[in-house]
Amino acid sequence: CMSEWEQIVPKVKPEAEFLEIATDFGDPMEIFREAISNAYDHHATQIRINIFVDDSSGDSCLAIELDDNGEGMSKERLMNNFWDLGNSSSKSDKEKIGEKGHGTKIYLRSKYIQVITRHETGSFESICENPFALLNAECLPAPKIRQIEANGSHGTYIRIEDYNKSERSRYL
């Protein structure tokens, strides 16, 4: 006796996938390749990279600042392309480097991420606290976003704290 076919709908466990992608980057130096590629894709002509140990909170924490003069991100691009997985607006543009929507997930290997972006549609700040700890506890990170007043030209500033558990032998 045979029964009717039952449709199977594959599911994805997003916490596991975000963690897998964040840890897939074997070389921690790939964070800089990602930053440079994104700056290039958004028409930056300059990018500033600053790596230092921040002792201001009493703990020694590796801090990485990435600052470019590209076109910045709209609120939608910041929410959907920067934080989402597999959601890239560059897929159909052969001139751009990024295409899979995986690259910025390397930033999740940290304790804190701050993004400030100035775009023709407005300026926005987004933060994410404890993303790597949350992923390791099988929880999704919970980034927040708000519109801000920002002077200056277009561009994006990203600060990443305690990246790769503040292992700094390759940076300093």
N, C-alpha and C positions, 0 to 999 in steps of 0.2 A: 504494500500500500504506500503510495507516494503522496506527500502533501504538497500544497501550493508553495511556490517560491516565496521566500520572505526577503524583502529588500534589506541589505545591510548598509548603514550609513556610517562610514569611517569617521572617527572623532579624533581630535588632537587634544592632548593635555598641554595647554599653553605654558604652564610653569616649567614643565620638563623641556619643552622646545626652546624657550627663552634661555634656560640654563645651559642647554646643549650648545646653542649658537654662541652664547657669551664665552663659553670655555673652549669652543672649537679653535679659536685663534691661539695657536701654540706659542707664538712669539709675542710677548707683551709689547714689543716695539711696534706691532701692527696698529696700535692705537694712533700712531703718528701718520702712517700710511692712510688710514681711514680719514683722519682729519684733513689731510692734504687733498685727498681725492674729493671729499665733500666740498671743500673750499673751491677747488678747481671747477667742479660741477655747477657751483653757484656763482661763477664768474669772478672769483676773488683774484686780485692781482698781488695781494700781500697776505701772509699768514704769520702770526707771531705765536711761538710756542715757548712757554715758560714752565720749567720744572724746578720745584724747590721743596724743601721740608718745611712744613708749617707747624710751628710749636705754639701757636697762639692759644690753643685750647688746653695746653699742658701735656698733650701727647705729641710725639713726633709722627707726623702724617705726611706722606708723599702727596703733593698737590701738583696737578697738571692743568695749565691754562692754555686754551687754544682760542685765538682771536683772529678773525679774518674780516676783510672788507668786501665780501661778496654781497649778493642781493638780499641776504637774510631769508628768513622763513615767515610765511604767513602763519596765522594761528592754525589753520587746517593742516598745513605742511608739518608744522611742529608736532601737532597732536597725532597725525596719521602716518607720516613718513618717518619722523625721527624716533618716536616711541613704539610704533607698531612693528610687528615682525612680518616681513614679506610684502610690505606695502611700499613700493618704491615708485615715485613719479618719474623716474629716469628710464624705466624699462624700454620704452619705445624710442628713446632718443639715443641714436648711435654715437653722438658727440660726447656723451657723458660716460664717466667711468662706472659709477654706481648703477646697479640694476636689480639686485635681489632683495634689498631691504633688510639685509642682515648686518651690515657693517657697524652701525652705531650701537649695536648690542654689545660690542666689546666694552663700551663704557659701563655696562652693568656690572662689570667685575670690580665694583667699588662700593664705598660706603655712602657717597653723596655725589650727586650730579646737579649742576646748575647750568641752565642755558638762558642766555639773554640774547634776543635776536631783534634786529631793527630792519623792518621790511617796509615797502611802500604802503602796505595796508595797515601798518601799526607796529608797535613794539611790544614784545611779550617776554615774560620770564616764566621758566618752568623749572621745577626742582623735583628730584626723586631721592628719597632718603632710604638708606639701607637696602638697595636693590639686590646685592649679591647675597646678603644674609636671608632676605625674604625668599629668593629663588632656591637657596639651599634648604629652606624650611618648607619647600613645595608650595609657596605662596607667590602670587604675582606682585611685582612692584606696583606702586600706586603713585605715578607722577602727578604733579599738580601744575596748573597753568593759570596765569593772570596777565591782563593787559597792564602795561606800565607806561609811564612817561619816560621817554629816553631822548636825549639830545644827541646829535651827531649823525653821521652818515650811516648808510646801510651796512649790515654785517652781522656776524654771529660770534658771541663769546661763550665758551664752554669751560667750566671748572669741574674737575674730577678729583675727588679726595679719596685717599686710601685705595688707589687703584692697585690691583694685583696684590692686595694685603700689604701695601707700602713697600714691597720689595723694590729697592732702588739701586742695586748694584750695577744695573745696565744703564742708568740714567745720569747719575751724579758722579 
